Amino acid sequence: MPLNPRSSIAPLGMAIALSLAGCALNATHSTEPTPTPAPLPKLAQTPDPPPVETIEVTVYHLDAFCETFVQKPIQVPRQNALQGTIHKLIAEGTSPDFAIAGYRVQPNRAENSLTIDFRLSPQSQRQFVSLSTCERMALMGSLQQTLTQSSLWNIQEVQFTDRSQPIGF
């Protein structure tokens, strides 16, 4: 029996009309204002820590051609200016494949010298001996130049060790 084209369109048209009407019926439009949420209770306010007093220190970075040191002022906490300066220079002198896990600073006041004893990270892919001359100069030369040129600490010589073993540079 052949299908009447008009008879198959009517149910389809009716389904579409009911779907659209259902969408219109389900959509609610209210003219009432949306209630505002109750304010949150105030938490106990903790006072902000006092600001850390800083001091400006001139650090020396190796230029892009690995030839000369360029001065740059930085701010470090006044109370720990030496440690802060060393920390910033070490952080700038490392890379993902050469990671320093820590260091100790051993001053020798009688000789106006300072030894920085490095500890490489166990995950470091490179060792001190694998650093190029320029990389060594960027790390250790920057430290040495910064620490000996500053009148803040009266350091005349900086030595470097890796777990108490001297590092040539």
C-alpha positions as CSV (number, residue, x, y, z in Angstrom):
1,M,0.0,0.0,0.0
2,P,1.5,3.3,-1.0
3,L,2.2,5.9,1.7
4,N,0.4,9.2,1.4
5,P,3.1,11.9,1.7
6,R,0.7,14.2,3.5
7,S,-0.2,11.6,6.1
8,S,3.5,11.1,7.1
9,I,4.2,14.9,7.4
10,A,1.4,15.6,9.7
11,P,2.7,13.5,12.6
12,L,6.2,14.9,12.1
13,G,4.9,18.5,12.1
14,M,2.8,17.7,15.2
15,A,5.9,16.3,17.0
16,I,7.9,19.4,16.2
17,A,5.1,21.7,17.3
18,L,4.8,19.9,20.6
19,S,8.5,20.0,21.2
20,L,8.7,23.7,20.7
21,A,5.6,24.2,22.8
22,G,7.2,22.1,25.5
23,C,10.3,24.2,25.5
24,A,8.3,27.3,25.8
25,L,6.2,25.9,28.6
26,N,9.4,24.7,30.5
27,A,11.1,28.1,30.3
28,T,10.0,30.2,33.3
29,H,10.3,33.9,33.2
30,S,9.8,35.4,36.6
31,T,9.5,39.1,37.4
32,E,10.3,38.5,41.0
33,P,13.8,39.6,42.2
34,T,16.4,37.0,42.7
35,P,17.1,36.6,46.4
36,T,20.6,37.8,47.4
37,P,22.6,35.3,49.5
38,A,23.2,36.1,53.1
39,P,26.6,37.7,53.8
40,L,29.3,35.4,54.9
41,P,30.4,35.6,58.5
42,K,33.6,37.5,59.1
43,L,36.6,35.4,59.8
44,A,39.0,36.4,62.5
45,Q,41.4,38.8,60.9
46,T,45.0,37.9,61.3
47,P,47.3,40.9,61.2
48,D,49.6,41.2,58.2
49,P,53.1,40.3,59.1
50,P,55.3,43.4,59.5
51,P,57.1,44.4,56.2
52,V,60.5,43.0,55.8
53,E,63.1,45.8,55.7
54,T,65.3,45.4,52.6
55,I,68.6,46.7,51.5
56,E,69.9,47.3,48.0
57,V,72.9,45.2,46.9
58,T,74.8,45.5,43.7
59,V,75.2,42.1,42.1
60,Y,77.4,41.2,39.1
61,H,76.2,39.1,36.2
62,L,78.2,37.9,33.3
63,D,77.3,39.5,30.0
64,A,75.9,37.5,27.1
65,F,79.3,37.3,25.5
66,C,80.9,35.8,28.6
67,E,83.4,38.6,28.7
68,T,82.6,41.1,31.4
69,F,80.4,41.5,34.5
70,V,77.5,43.9,34.4
71,Q,76.2,45.5,37.6
72,K,72.6,45.2,38.6
73,P,70.9,46.4,41.9
74,I,68.7,43.9,43.8
75,Q,66.7,44.1,47.0
76,V,67.4,41.6,49.7
77,P,66.3,41.4,53.4
78,R,68.5,43.6,55.5
79,Q,68.8,40.9,58.3
80,N,70.1,38.2,55.9
81,A,71.6,40.3,53.2
82,L,74.6,38.0,52.6
83,Q,72.5,34.8,52.5
84,G,69.8,36.5,50.4
85,T,72.4,37.7,47.8
86,I,74.1,34.3,47.6
87,H,70.7,32.6,47.3
88,K,69.6,34.8,44.4
89,L,72.8,34.4,42.5
90,I,72.8,30.6,42.9
91,A,69.2,30.4,41.7
92,E,70.1,32.4,38.6
93,G,73.2,30.3,37.9
94,T,71.5,27.0,37.8
95,S,69.5,25.3,35.1
96,P,67.1,22.3,34.9
97,D,70.0,19.9,34.1
98,F,72.3,21.5,36.7
99,A,70.5,21.7,40.0
100,I,72.1,22.7,43.3
101,A,70.2,21.3,46.3
102,G,71.8,23.5,48.9
103,Y,75.0,25.2,50.1
104,R,76.7,26.2,53.3
105,V,78.5,29.5,53.8
106,Q,81.6,29.3,55.9
107,P,83.1,32.7,56.7
108,N,86.7,33.0,57.9
109,R,86.8,36.4,59.5
110,A,90.5,36.3,60.3
111,E,91.3,36.1,56.6
112,N,88.3,38.1,55.3
113,S,87.4,35.1,53.2
114,L,84.3,33.0,52.6
115,T,83.8,29.5,51.4
116,I,80.6,28.4,49.7
117,D,80.2,24.6,50.0
118,F,77.7,23.4,47.3
119,R,75.5,20.3,47.4
120,L,74.3,19.1,44.0
121,S,70.8,17.7,43.8
122,P,70.8,13.9,43.3
123,Q,68.6,14.5,40.3
124,S,71.2,16.9,38.7
125,Q,72.2,15.5,35.3
126,R,75.4,17.5,35.3
127,Q,78.3,17.9,37.7
128,F,80.6,20.9,38.3
129,V,83.3,19.3,36.0
130,S,80.8,19.3,33.1
131,L,80.2,23.0,33.2
132,S,81.8,25.1,30.5
133,T,84.2,27.9,31.4
134,C,81.4,30.4,30.7
135,E,78.9,28.5,32.9
136,R,81.4,28.4,35.8
137,M,82.2,32.1,35.4
138,A,78.4,32.9,35.3
139,L,77.8,31.1,38.6
140,M,81.1,31.3,40.6
141,G,82.5,34.4,39.0
142,S,79.2,36.3,39.7
143,L,79.3,35.2,43.3
144,Q,83.0,36.1,43.7
145,Q,82.7,39.5,42.0
146,T,79.5,40.4,44.0
147,L,80.9,39.4,47.4
148,T,84.3,40.9,47.0
149,Q,83.1,44.2,45.5
150,S,80.6,45.0,48.2
151,S,81.7,47.0,51.2
152,L,78.9,45.5,53.2
153,W,80.8,42.3,54.1
154,N,84.5,43.1,53.8
155,I,85.2,39.8,51.9
156,Q,88.5,39.7,50.0
157,E,88.4,36.1,48.8
158,V,85.7,33.6,47.9
159,Q,86.4,29.9,47.6
160,F,84.1,27.2,46.3
161,T,83.8,23.5,47.3
162,D,81.5,20.6,46.4
163,R,81.0,18.6,49.6
164,S,84.2,20.0,51.0
165,Q,86.2,19.2,47.9
166,P,87.7,22.3,46.2
167,I,86.1,23.3,42.9
168,G,88.6,24.9,40.4
169,F,87.3,27.8,38.5
